[in-house]
């Protein structure tokens, strides 16, 4: 049996390009080059049938280490809490007040981009602090 070599994370959303560009800012990801023969994604999108225009978008880790993120348009909005979410690891290796300060600084930056801070979970002696957030379409993620 073979092993998995790559993982793509897919988001259901209403506005794929808008959400993808938000996550590019969050993670330092980039929009990949358009398919061969197209000057840009807008040109490629216009070549699709009307019902497929704006239906998907992607972003990638420029270092090639992180997973590709794919955003697909769906007709329904988010109804319940995500069962899977991303943890954005901004506090790795930090503890206590230093970790909390790093989390809060990143939270402030992401709120400026349109994210919502849902809950600050302070360290409790077992777990370190983290912040539960929502992206620009209400998808849950954590600053960890």
C-alpha positions in Angstrom: 0.0 0.0 0.0 1.2 3.5 -0.8 1.2 6.3 1.7 -0.4 9.8 1.2 2.1 12.3 -0.1 0.1 15.5 -0.2 -3.1 16.9 1.4 -5.4 19.6 0.1 -7.7 21.4 2.4 -11.1 22.3 0.8 -13.3 25.1 2.0 -17.0 25.3 1.0 -17.9 29.0 0.7 -20.0 31.6 -1.1 -17.1 33.7 -2.6 -14.1 31.5 -3.3 -11.7 34.1 -4.5 -12.4 36.5 -1.7 -11.9 33.7 1.0 -8.8 32.4 -0.8 -7.2 35.9 -0.8 -8.0 36.2 2.9 -6.2 33.0 3.7 -3.3 34.1 1.5 -2.9 37.0 3.9 -3.3 34.9 7.0 -0.8 32.2 6.0 1.6 34.0 3.6 0.3 31.8 0.8 0.2 32.9 -2.8 -2.2 32.4 -5.8 -0.6 29.8 -8.1 0.0 30.8 -11.8 -3.0 30.4 -14.1 -3.2 27.5 -16.5 -0.9 27.6 -19.5 -2.2 29.8 -22.3 -3.9 32.3 -20.0 -2.5 35.6 -18.9 -4.3 35.6 -15.6 -7.1 33.9 -13.6 -9.6 36.4 -14.7 -9.0 35.4 -18.4 -9.2 31.8 -17.5 -12.4 32.3 -15.5 -14.0 34.1 -18.5 -13.3 31.1 -20.7 -15.5 28.9 -18.5 -19.3 28.4 -18.9 -21.2 31.1 -17.0 -22.3 28.6 -14.3 -18.7 27.7 -13.5 -17.3 31.3 -13.5 -16.1 32.2 -10.0 -16.9 28.7 -8.7 -13.5 27.9 -7.3 -10.1 29.4 -6.4 -6.9 28.1 -4.8 -3.8 29.2 -2.9 -0.6 27.5 -2.2 2.3 27.7 0.2 5.2 29.4 -1.7 7.7 27.1 0.1 5.8 24.0 -1.1 5.6 22.7 2.5 2.0 23.5 3.5 -1.1 22.0 1.9 -2.8 23.6 -1.0 -6.0 25.3 0.0 -9.0 25.0 -2.4 -12.1 27.0 -2.2 -15.3 25.9 -3.9 -18.6 27.8 -4.2 -21.6 26.1 -2.6 -25.2 27.4 -2.5 -25.8 27.0 1.2 -24.2 29.0 4.0 -22.5 27.6 7.1 -25.0 26.3 9.6 -23.1 24.6 12.4 -19.6 24.7 13.9 -16.9 23.1 11.6 -16.0 19.5 12.6 -12.5 20.1 11.2 -10.7 23.4 11.4 -7.2 24.9 10.8 -4.9 25.8 13.7 -2.7 28.7 12.7 0.4 28.0 14.8 1.6 31.5 15.8 2.6 30.6 19.4 4.7 27.5 18.8 7.4 27.4 21.4 6.0 30.3 23.4 4.5 30.0 26.9 2.6 32.2 29.3 2.4 35.9 28.7 4.8 35.8 25.7 2.5 33.3 23.9 -0.6 35.3 24.8 1.0 38.5 23.4 1.8 36.8 20.1 -1.7 35.3 19.8 -3.3 38.7 20.6 -1.1 40.5 18.1 -2.0 38.1 15.3 -5.6 38.2 16.3 -5.6 42.0 15.9 -4.0 41.7 12.5 -6.6 39.1 11.3 -9.5 41.2 12.6 -8.2 44.0 10.4 -8.5 41.6 7.5 -12.2 40.8 8.4 -11.8 37.8 10.8 -13.8 37.6 14.0 -12.4 36.8 17.4 -14.9 34.4 19.0 -13.1 33.4 22.3 -9.8 33.8 24.0 -9.1 30.6 25.9 -6.5 31.4 28.5 -3.9 28.9 29.8 -5.4 26.7 32.5 -2.4 24.8 33.8 -2.9 22.0 31.4 -3.3 23.7 28.0 -1.7 26.9 26.8 -3.7 29.9 25.6 -5.4 29.8 22.2 -7.9 32.0 20.3 -10.9 30.7 18.5 -11.7 32.8 15.5 -13.9 32.8 12.3 -12.7 33.8 8.8 -14.6 36.2 6.6 -17.3 33.7 5.9 -17.6 32.3 9.4 -15.4 29.2 9.1 -13.8 28.3 12.4 -10.1 28.4 13.0 -7.8 28.7 15.9 -4.7 30.7 16.7 -2.5 28.2 18.5 
